[in-house]
Amino acid sequence: MQRLRMLGHDSVVVRDPFIAHSFELETAYLLSLEVDRLLAGFRETAGLPSPASRYGGWESTEIQGHTLGHYLTAMAQAWATSNDSRIMARIAETVDVLQCCQREDGYLFASPDELFDRVERKEPVWVPWYTMHKLVSGLVAVCNLTAYEPAFDVLHRLADWIADRALGWSEELRLTVLSVEYGGMNGCMYDVFAITGDERHKLAAHQFDELALFEPLADGKDILNGLHANTTIPKILGGLRRGALVGDAEPLYLRCAESFWDMVISHHTYISGGNSEWEHFGLPDVLDAERTACNCETCNTHNMIKLSDLLFSLTGKKKYADYSSWAFVNTILSSQNHETGMTTYFQPMDSGFFKVYSRPYDQFWCCTGTGMENFTKPWEGIAFASDDVLYINRFLSADIDCEGISLSVDTDWLSGDAMTLTVGSCPAERSIALRIPCWAAEHDITLPDGISCREENGYLMLSGGWESGMVIGVRFAMELRRHGLPDSSTAVAFSYGPFMLSADMGTQQLDTDITGVDVTVPTRKMAVRDYLIDPQVIADDRHACFTLRSADDFELKLAPHYLKNQVRYGIYLHCFESGSAALEEYLAELERAQDIMRRQHDIIPIGNDQYELAHGVRGEKTDPFANGSSRGRNISPGGYVSYTLSVPEQSCVLRLNYCGEAEIDLDGMTLTASSEMSVPAEYLGRDARITIRNASDSQTLTLRDELYIEGESNE
């Protein structure tokens, strides 16, 4: 089919007040940031004096500078949306400083290039190529959306440095680099090529195309178990950008992206549109068992929406538009605090937890960065166009003006199920296509004289003799729907029309904890009931709100999830028949699980860079891996890895899953290596460093899954 073009800021003006408020909150936050602090690492790396210190949190770690990349993208989008001169001045100031910081060979980064050397030497380091991807993408956005001339020079020279390095890799070294998260370096370099036309930039992009991943996915093999989700999704998206460039000449990339998308959506995705637990994919169709406080990293959905919109533009298949619109409402809009503008990292799927938002000036998570981007591009995904059809995919009040078609869309799904389209102009040979949403129970349409409607590929295709002032009325009826999980016969989630619903579970004890590198997560130190017996559903007076009443008079209130800020919630609730064996088994299992959680203390997911860094990882001759069954680290002969652990005051054991010959010591005291090791009494109640060495002269030592401390109840 003919490729579709997503309409951008110059064609779509959003009038929806909720979206406008989200945009205002985000731009206010962006303008509150001090550019000199975001640029401090770049100046220091270039040997230039900095008038301000760098920000704290992630901006004071090896991933420093990633926020500036997101910031440039968000500011370029915000300027394109608002034409605010303050924003353009910030963009120009930032790019001008970057130009001064750039080395003669094109290198530009907030840290020395020694970080890239460490990747190649297989030494622990926190994802410098991922950070480079953010910076390159930010410069691409500035070039494409503002046309600020100095940005083109900075981008071209930086891309030259990347090409010089990447094109010099041997195949063995290339695979070593690709074993460490590199974001969407392939995709952003294809975007650079689209700007520069330099073939070396295209060749450098291809160095980051991971064919060993793409080929089995293209063949329909679900190899996702154990893979870091937000490492994997940008790889596929980047490959699809190559596919968009080369078209039918290289069908692998489109086939891979479509197959991957089907796997993720059908077998790894929750009702919200989010995926993953502790940032990783699990086994296909194992979702209920993976519900925790650390599900659905928001970056994942940000990238899945990008992938879906690009797939729609290449194929025109409605399922991609359905997902993009659904996930936008139920994950992206849900990720922002609608009072402060701050955004989430995780969005828990387990009941009784709550959304936790980043602090504005001393955390700077990856999801803070994608959050900046999410709320500064209100036009994204709303409309697409071919030469003869305008497709309306995302239903927000907006004005659309594209190649002779002017159209106003008006709707408010929170108050009803009606939508109107008012035509300003439309050539007679052009058609307007309205997506029939996947949630619609039924639909009806009121047409002016001279306009016809037919259903085609999931769209209402409108055509005829268009006249200015014509009004089309559309109603997509909403209904309450239930959604299950493949590995549970009792877990049920609810939706109404375009909204995922969640149950309010109170605002008591909204205490948080820290995981990974200063990632704040919710705790649940109180009993929260998430099950109902013979539940009855009662519609409330408010639109899209319901009451669930259990046979024992317990009640839960359901409402659209994206509107909630800080409240404990339940998305999936267990529904049982009274007196059933399933209910008794559930209550017994609930007590067992709570006992395990009470006894589990410090935990390190082996091979997960962020969580290893939070435990002070050091090592030599070691590299992380993720495969279809687990994740972990390989340690070559003569190599080691070490971490700092927080040891509780009570007696406890260390648990480690490994294969090979290991020497293990705790602060220099040798332990008898095994899968379970008692912690000596003198180490209780303090931090201690565990070192794991390969004791073999010839065989690799493999560490898998988690290293953790288990002991008495930690309550």
C-alpha positions in Angstrom: 0.0 0.0 0.0 1.0 3.7 -0.3 3.1 4.8 2.7 1.2 7.1 5.1 2.6 10.3 6.6 2.1 11.2 10.2 0.9 14.8 10.4 2.9 16.9 12.7 2.8 20.2 14.5 2.3 22.2 11.3 -0.9 20.3 10.5 -2.5 19.5 13.9 -3.4 21.9 16.7 -4.8 20.1 19.8 -7.5 21.9 21.7 -8.2 19.2 24.3 -7.9 21.0 27.7 -6.5 17.9 29.5 -3.7 17.6 26.9 -3.1 21.3 26.9 -2.7 21.2 30.7 -0.2 18.3 30.5 1.8 20.3 27.9 1.8 23.4 30.2 3.0 21.4 33.2 5.8 19.8 31.1 7.0 23.1 29.5 7.0 24.8 32.9 9.2 22.1 34.2 11.6 22.3 31.2 11.9 26.0 31.6 12.6 25.6 35.3 15.8 23.5 34.6 19.1 25.3 34.5 20.8 24.8 31.2 24.3 25.4 32.7 23.7 22.5 35.1 22.6 20.2 32.3 25.7 21.3 30.3 28.2 21.0 33.2 29.5 17.6 32.3 30.0 18.6 28.6 32.0 21.6 29.7 34.1 19.6 32.2 34.8 16.9 29.6 35.9 19.6 27.1 38.2 21.2 29.7 36.1 24.4 29.9 35.1 26.1 33.1 31.5 25.5 34.1 29.4 28.3 35.8 27.3 25.7 37.5 27.6 22.3 39.0 25.9 19.3 37.4 22.5 18.1 38.7 22.4 15.2 41.1 20.8 11.8 40.7 21.5 10.1 37.4 23.2 13.3 36.1 26.0 12.7 38.5 26.7 9.1 37.3 28.1 7.5 34.2 24.8 8.1 32.4 25.2 11.9 32.8 24.2 13.8 29.7 21.3 11.6 28.8 18.9 14.2 30.2 20.3 16.9 27.9 19.5 14.7 24.9 15.9 14.3 26.0 15.7 18.0 26.9 16.7 19.0 23.4 14.1 16.7 21.9 11.4 18.0 24.3 12.3 21.6 23.8 12.3 21.3 20.0 8.9 19.7 20.2 7.6 22.3 22.6 8.8 25.1 20.4 7.2 23.6 17.4 4.0 23.3 19.3 3.9 26.8 20.9 6.4 29.0 19.0 7.5 30.3 22.4 10.5 32.5 22.0 11.8 31.6 25.5 12.1 28.0 24.4 13.9 28.8 21.2 16.4 30.9 23.1 17.1 28.0 25.4 17.6 25.7 22.4 20.0 28.1 20.8 22.0 28.6 24.0 22.3 24.9 24.5 23.4 24.1 21.0 25.9 27.0 21.0 27.6 25.7 24.2 27.7 22.2 22.7 29.4 23.5 19.7 32.1 25.1 21.9 32.5 21.8 23.8 32.9 19.6 20.7 36.4 18.2 20.0 38.1 18.7 16.7 37.4 15.0 15.8 33.7 15.6 16.5 33.5 13.9 19.9 30.9 15.4 22.1 29.7 13.9 25.4 29.3 14.6 29.1 32.0 12.1 30.0 35.4 11.1 28.6 35.5 8.7 25.7 37.2 6.2 28.1 33.6 5.0 28.8 33.4 3.7 25.3 36.8 2.0 25.7 35.5 0.2 28.7 32.6 -1.2 26.7 35.1 -2.6 24.2 37.3 -4.0 27.0 34.3 -5.8 28.6 34.6 -3.8 31.8 31.5 -2.7 33.8 30.2 0.6 32.6 26.8 2.2 32.5 25.6 2.3 28.8 27.5 5.1 27.1 26.0 4.3 23.7 22.5 4.5 25.1 23.4 8.0 26.4 24.9 8.9 23.0 21.6 7.9 21.3 19.7 10.4 23.4 22.2 13.2 22.5 22.1 12.4 18.8 18.3 12.2 18.9 18.0 15.5 20.6 20.2 17.2 17.9 18.1 15.5 15.2 14.9 16.9 16.7 16.5 20.4 16.8 17.5 20.1 13.1 14.1 18.8 12.0 11.8 21.0 14.1 13.7 24.3 14.4 16.3 24.3 11.6 18.7 26.1 13.9 21.8 26.1 11.7 24.6 25.4 14.2 22.8 22.2 15.2 23.4 20.8 11.7 27.2 21.3 12.0 27.3 19.8 15.6 25.3 16.8 14.5 27.3 16.1 11.3 30.6 16.3 13.1 29.4 14.1 16.0 28.0 11.5 13.5 31.4 11.5 11.8 33.1 10.6 15.1 30.5 7.8 15.6 31.1 6.5 12.1 34.9 6.6 12.5 34.6 4.5 15.6 31.9 2.1 14.5 33.2 1.4 11.1 36.6 0.5 12.6 35.2 -2.4 14.7 36.0 -6.0 13.8 33.0 -8.3 13.9 34.1 -9.7 17.2 34.4 -6.2 18.7 31.1 -5.1 17.2 29.3 -8.0 18.9 31.0 -7.0 22.2 29.7 -3.5 21.9 26.2 -4.7 21.0 26.1 -6.8 24.2 25.8 -3.6 26.3 22.6 -1.5 26.0 23.0 0.9 23.1 19.5 2.4 23.0 18.4 3.1 19.4 21.8 4.0 18.0 20.8 2.3 14.7 17.6 4.3 14.4 19.1 7.7 15.4 21.9 7.3 12.9 19.4 6.4 10.1 17.7 9.7 11.1 21.0 11.4 10.8 21.5 9.9 7.3 18.1 11.3 6.3 19.4 14.8 7.2 23.0 14.6 5.9 22.8 12.1 3.1 26.3 10.9 4.1 26.6 7.2 3.2 29.1 6.7 6.1 26.4 7.6 8.6 24.1 5.0 7.0 26.8 2.4 7.2 27.5 3.4 10.9 23.8 2.9 11.7 23.9 -0.6 10.2 26.8 -1.5 12.6 24.2 -1.3 15.4 21.6 -3.5 13.6 21.6 -6.7 15.6 20.8 -9.4 13.0 21.2 -12.2 15.5 18.2 -10.7 17.3 16.2 -9.7 14.3 16.3 -13.0 12.4 14.7 -15.3 15.0 12.1 -12.7 15.8 11.3 -12.4 12.1 10.8 -16.1 12.0 8.3 -15.9 14.8 10.5 -17.3 17.6 9.6 -15.8 20.9 13.1 -15.4 22.4 12.2 -12.4 24.7 12.4 -14.2 28.1 15.1 -12.5 30.1 15.7 -9.7 27.7 15.8 -6.1 29.0 12.6 -4.7 27.5 13.8 -1.1 26.9 17.0 -2.4 25.5 15.2 -4.5 23.0 12.3 -2.3 21.8 14.6 0.5 20.5 16.7 -2.0 18.6 13.6 -3.2 16.7 12.4 0.4 16.2 15.9 1.3 14.8 15.8 -1.7 12.5 12.4 -0.7 11.2 13.8 2.8 10.4 16.2 1.0 8.1 13.3 -0.9 6.7 11.5 2.4 6.0 14.6 3.6 4.2 15.3 0.5 2.0 11.7 -0.6 1.6 11.0 -3.9 -0.2 14.7 -4.4 -0.9 15.3 -5.7 2.6 12.0 -7.2 3.9 13.6 -8.6 7.1 13.3 -5.4 9.1 9.5 -5.0 8.5 8.9 -8.7 9.1 10.9 -8.6 12.3 9.1 -5.5 13.6 5.6 -6.9 12.9 6.5 -10.3 14.4 8.0 -8.7 17.5 5.0 -6.4 17.9 2.6 -9.3 17.8 4.7 -11.2 20.4 4.8 -8.3 22.8 1.2 -7.3 22.5 -0.3 -10.8 22.5 1.9 -12.5 25.1 3.8 -9.9 27.2 1.5 -7.0 27.6 -0.9 -5.9 30.4 -4.3 -4.2 29.9 -2.6 -0.8 30.2 -0.5 -1.4 27.1 2.6 -1.7 29.3 5.0 -4.6 29.6 7.8 -6.1 31.7 8.7 -6.8 35.3 11.8 -5.2 36.8 12.4 -3.9 33.2 12.7 -7.4 31.7 10.4 -9.5 29.5 9.4 -12.8 31.0 8.1 -16.1 29.6 5.2 -15.6 27.1 1.8 -15.6 28.7 3.2 -15.5 32.3 1.8 -12.2 33.4 -0.2 -12.7 36.6 2.8 -14.3 38.2 4.9 -11.3 37.3 2.7 -8.6 38.8 4.8 -6.6 41.3 5.5 -3.0 42.3 8.0 -2.8 39.4 6.0 -3.5 36.3 5.7 -1.5 33.1 8.7 0.8 32.8 7.2 3.9 31.2 10.0 4.1 28.6 8.9 0.8 27.2 5.4 2.1 26.2 6.9 5.3 24.9 8.9 3.2 22.5 6.2 0.7 21.7 3.9 3.7 20.6 6.7 4.9 18.4 7.0 1.5 16.9 3.3 1.2 16.4 2.9 4.5 14.7 5.8 3.7 12.3 4.3 0.3 11.6 0.9 2.0 10.9 2.6 4.4 8.5 4.2 1.5 6.6 1.3 -0.9 6.6 -1.9 0.9 7.3 -3.0 -1.9 9.6 -5.6 -0.7 12.2 -4.3 -2.8 15.1 -1.2 -0.6 15.4 -3.4 2.5 15.6 -5.6 0.8 18.2 -2.6 0.0 20.4 -1.1 3.5 20.0 -4.3 5.3 21.1 -5.0 2.9 23.9 -1.5 3.0 25.4 -1.4 6.7 25.1 -4.4 7.1 27.3 -3.8 4.3 29.8 0.0 4.4 30.2 1.3 7.7 28.9 -1.3 10.0 30.3 -1.4 7.8 33.4 2.4 8.4 33.9 2.1 12.1 34.7 1.2 13.7 38.0 -1.6 16.0 36.8 -0.8 18.5 39.6 3.0 18.7 39.5 3.9 17.4 36.0 6.4 14.9 37.3 6.4 11.4 35.7 6.6 7.7 36.7 9.3 5.1 36.2 7.3 2.0 36.9 3.5 1.5 36.8 2.7 -1.4 39.2 0.3 -4.0 38.0 0.1 -5.7 41.5 -2.7 -4.4 43.7 -2.3 -2.1 46.6 0.7 -0.1 45.2 0.6 3.4 43.8 2.2 5.7 41.3 5.6 7.2 42.3 6.8 10.3 40.5 10.4 11.6 40.0 11.7 14.5 41.9 12.3 17.4 39.6 16.0 18.3 40.2 17.9 15.4 41.8 16.9 12.1 40.1 16.6 12.4 36.3 15.6 8.8 35.4 15.4 7.5 31.9 11.6 7.8 32.2 12.0 11.4 33.3 13.6 12.0 30.0 11.0 10.2 27.9 8.4 11.9 30.1 9.7 15.3 28.9 9.2 14.0 25.3 5.8 12.5 25.9 4.0 15.7 26.9 5.6 18.1 24.4 4.3 16.5 21.2 0.5 16.7 21.5 0.0 16.2 17.7 1.6 12.7 17.7 -0.5 9.8 16.3 -3.6 11.8 15.8 -3.7 11.9 12.0 -2.0 10.3 9.0 -2.3 11.1 5.3 -1.9 9.4 2.0 -2.3 11.2 -1.3 -6.0 10.6 -1.3 -7.1 9.8 2.3 -6.8 11.6 5.7 -6.9 9.0 8.5 -8.1 10.1 12.0 -6.6 7.7 14.5 -6.5 9.3 17.9 -9.6 11.1 19.1 -8.9 14.4 20.7 -10.4 17.8 20.1 -8.1 19.3 17.5 -7.9 21.3 14.3 -6.4 19.5 11.3 -5.1 21.3 8.2 -3.4 19.2 5.5 -3.0 19.7 1.8 -6.4 21.2 1.1 -8.3 19.5 3.9 -9.3 21.5 7.0 -11.2 19.7 9.7 -12.2 20.3 13.3 -12.7 17.4 15.7 -14.6 17.9 18.9 -15.1 15.2 21.6 -15.0 14.7 25.3 -14.9 11.0 26.2 -15.1 11.7 29.9 -18.6 13.1 29.5 -20.1 10.9 26.8 -19.5 8.8 23.6 -20.2 11.4 20.9 -17.8 13.1 18.5 -18.4 15.7 15.8 -16.3 16.6 12.7 -16.8 20.0 11.1 -15.4 20.3 7.6 -13.8 23.6 6.6 -12.6 22.4 3.2 -11.9 19.1 1.4 -11.3 18.4 -2.2 -13.9 16.1 -3.7 -11.3 13.5 -4.6 -10.1 13.1 -1.0 -11.7 10.9 1.6 -11.7 11.1 5.4 -11.2 7.8 7.3 -12.3 7.4 11.0 -10.8 4.6 13.0 -13.5 2.3 14.5 -11.9 1.9 17.9 -11.3 -1.6 19.2 -13.4 -0.8 22.3 -16.5 0.3 20.5 -19.6 -1.8 21.3 -21.4 -0.4 18.3 -21.3 2.8 16.3 -23.6 5.1 14.3 -22.9 8.1 12.1 -24.9 11.0 11.0 -23.9 12.2 7.5 -24.7 15.4 5.6 -26.3 15.1 2.2 -23.9 14.2 -0.5 -21.5 12.3 1.7 -21.3 8.5 1.8 -19.8 6.1 4.3 -18.4 2.6 3.9 -16.5 0.4 6.3 -13.0 -0.6 5.1 -10.2 -2.3 7.0 -11.6 -1.1 10.4 -12.3 2.5 9.3 -15.4 4.5 8.4 -14.4 5.8 5.0 -16.2 9.1 4.2 -16.3 10.5 0.7 -18.4 12.6 -1.6 -19.1 16.2 -2.5 -17.5 18.0 0.4 -18.8 21.5 1.3 -17.6 24.0 3.9 -19.5 23.8 7.1 -20.6 20.2 6.8 -21.0 18.5 10.2 -20.6 14.7 10.8 -21.8 13.2 14.0 -20.3 10.0 15.2 -21.1 7.8 18.2 -18.9 5.0 19.4 -20.8 3.3 22.1 -18.9 2.4 25.3 -19.5 -0.7 27.4 -17.9 -2.2 30.5 -15.5 -5.0 29.5 -13.6 -7.6 31.5 -10.0 -8.6 30.7 -8.2 -11.7 32.0 -4.7 -12.9 32.1 -3.5 -16.1 30.4 -1.9 -17.6 33.6 -4.8 -16.9 35.9 -8.4 -18.1 35.9 -9.5 -15.5 38.5 -7.6 -12.2 37.8 -9.9 -9.7 36.1 -9.3 -6.1 34.9 -12.0 -3.7 33.7 -12.3 -1.2 31.0 -15.0 1.2 29.8 -14.7 2.6 26.3 -11.1 3.9 25.9 -10.4 3.8 29.6 -8.7 1.2 31.7 -10.3 1.3 35.1 -8.7 0.8 38.5 -10.1 0.4 42.0 -9.3 3.0 44.7 -7.6 1.3 47.7 -6.9 4.3 49.9 -4.2 6.8 50.6 -2.8 5.4 53.8 1.0 4.9 54.4 2.1 6.0 50.9 5.7 5.2 51.9 8.4 4.6 49.3 11.7 2.8 49.0 14.7 2.9 46.6 15.7 0.3 44.0 18.4 0.4 41.4 20.2 3.7 41.1 17.9 6.0 43.1 14.7 4.8 41.5 11.9 5.4 44.0 9.3 2.6 44.2 6.1 2.2 46.3 5.9 0.0 49.3 2.9 -2.0 50.6 3.5 -2.6 54.3 -0.2 -2.8 55.0 -2.9 -5.4 54.2 -4.8 -4.5 51.0 -7.7 -6.6 49.8 -7.8 -7.3 46.1 -10.3 -10.1 45.8 -14.1 -10.2 45.6 -16.6 -13.0 46.0 -19.5 -13.2 43.6 -19.0 -9.6 42.6 -21.8 -7.4 41.4 -21.1 -4.4 39.2 -23.1 -1.2 39.8 -22.9 1.9 37.5 -22.2 5.1 39.4 -23.6 8.5 38.6 -20.3 9.7 37.2 -19.5 8.7 33.6 -17.1 5.7 33.3 -17.3 5.0 37.1 -18.6 1.8 38.7 -18.8 0.1 42.1 -17.8 -3.5 42.6 -19.7 -5.1 45.5 -18.6 -8.4 47.0 -21.1 -10.9 48.4 -19.6 -10.2 51.9 -20.5 -6.4 51.4 -16.9 -5.4 50.6 -16.9 -2.7 47.9 -14.3 -1.2 45.5 -14.8 1.9 43.4 -13.7 1.8 39.7 -12.7 4.9 37.8 -10.4 5.8 34.8 -6.9 5.0 35.9 -5.1 7.8 34.1 -6.9 10.5 36.1 -5.4 9.2 39.4 -2.3 10.6 41.1 -1.3 9.4 44.5 -3.7 6.7 45.6 -3.3 3.0 46.2 -5.0 1.1 43.4 -5.9 -2.3 42.0 -6.1 -2.9 38.2 -6.4 -6.7 38.3 -8.7 -8.0 40.9 -9.3 -11.6 41.8 -13.0 -12.7 41.5 -14.1 -16.0 43.1 -17.3 -17.9 43.6 -18.3 -18.1 47.3 -17.1 -21.3 49.0 -14.8 -22.3 46.1 -11.6 -24.3 46.5 -10.0 -21.6 44.3 -10.7 -19.0 47.0 -9.2 -21.1 49.8 -6.1 -21.8 47.7 -5.7 -18.2 46.9 -5.8 -17.1 50.5 -3.3 -19.8 51.5 -0.9 -18.8 48.7 -1.2 -15.1 49.6 0.0 -15.8 53.1 3.0 -17.9 51.8 4.0 -15.1 49.4 3.8 -12.5 52.1 6.1 -14.6 54.3 8.7 -14.9 51.5 8.7 -11.1 51.0 9.1 -10.6 54.8 12.3 -12.7 54.7 13.9 -11.4 51.5 16.4 -8.5 52.1 19.0 -7.0 49.7 18.7 -8.3 46.1 20.8 -7.8 43.0 19.5 -8.8 39.5 22.8 -10.1 38.0 23.6 -8.5 34.7 21.1 -5.7 35.1 23.4 -2.7 34.8 21.4 -0.2 36.8 20.9 -2.4 39.8 24.4 -3.6 39.7 25.7 0.0 39.6 23.5 0.7 42.6 25.5 -2.0 44.5 28.9 -0.6 43.4 29.7 -3.2 40.8 33.4 -3.7 39.9 34.9 -6.4 37.8 37.3 -7.5 35.1 36.9 -10.0 32.2 33.2 -10.1 32.8 30.2 -9.3 30.6 26.4 -9.4 31.1 24.1 -11.6 29.0 20.4 -12.3 28.6 19.0 -15.3 26.8 15.7 -17.1 26.4 15.8 -18.6 29.9 17.7 -16.2 32.2 20.0 -13.2 32.5 23.3 -12.9 34.3 27.1 -12.5 33.9 29.8 -14.6 32.4 33.2 -14.3 34.1 36.2 -15.5 32.0 39.3 -17.2 33.6 41.2 -14.7 35.7 38.1 -12.4 36.0 35.9 -11.4 38.9 32.9 -9.3 39.8 32.1 -7.7 43.2 29.2 -5.9 44.8 28.4 -4.1 48.1 25.5 -5.7 50.0 23.5 -4.4 52.8 23.4 -7.2 55.4 20.6 -7.3 58.0 21.2 -7.5 61.7 19.6 -10.9 62.1 21.1 -14.3 60.9 20.8 -14.7 57.1 22.1 -16.6 54.1 23.4 -15.5 50.7 21.7 -17.2 47.7 23.5 -17.4 44.3 22.8 -19.4 41.2 26.0 -20.1 39.4 27.6 -22.7 37.1 31.4 -23.3 37.1 34.2 -23.0 39.6 33.9 -20.0 42.0 35.8 -18.5 44.8 33.7 -16.3 46.9 34.7 -14.0 49.7 33.0 -11.4 51.9 35.3 -8.5 52.7 38.2 -10.8 52.3 36.8 -13.7 54.3 36.5 -16.8 52.1 33.1 -18.5 52.1 32.5 -22.1 51.1 31.1 -21.6 47.6 27.6 -22.9 47.2 24.1 -21.8 46.1 23.4 -21.0 49.8 26.1 -19.5 52.1 25.6 -18.5 55.7 26.7 -14.9 56.5 29.2 -14.8 59.4 28.0 -13.1 62.5 30.6 -10.3 62.4 29.1 -9.0 59.1 25.5 -8.7 60.4 24.0 -5.2 60.5 26.5 -3.5 58.1 27.5 -3.2 54.5 29.9 -5.9 53.2 31.6 -6.4 49.8 31.1 -9.8 48.1 33.6 -10.8 45.5 33.0 -13.7 43.1 36.1 -14.9 41.2 36.5 -17.5 38.4 38.6 -20.3 40.0 39.1 -22.1 36.7 42.0 -21.7 34.3 40.0 -22.6 31.3 36.2 -22.5 31.8 33.8 -19.6 32.0 32.0 -19.0 35.3 28.3 -18.1 34.8 26.2 -16.3 37.3 22.4 -16.3 36.7 19.3 -14.5 37.9 19.6 -12.9 41.3 22.1 -12.7 44.2 20.1 -12.0 47.4 20.0 -12.2 51.1 17.3 -14.2 52.9 16.8 -14.4 56.6 14.2 -13.7 59.3 11.3 -11.4 58.8 12.4 -7.9 57.8 9.3 -6.3 59.3 
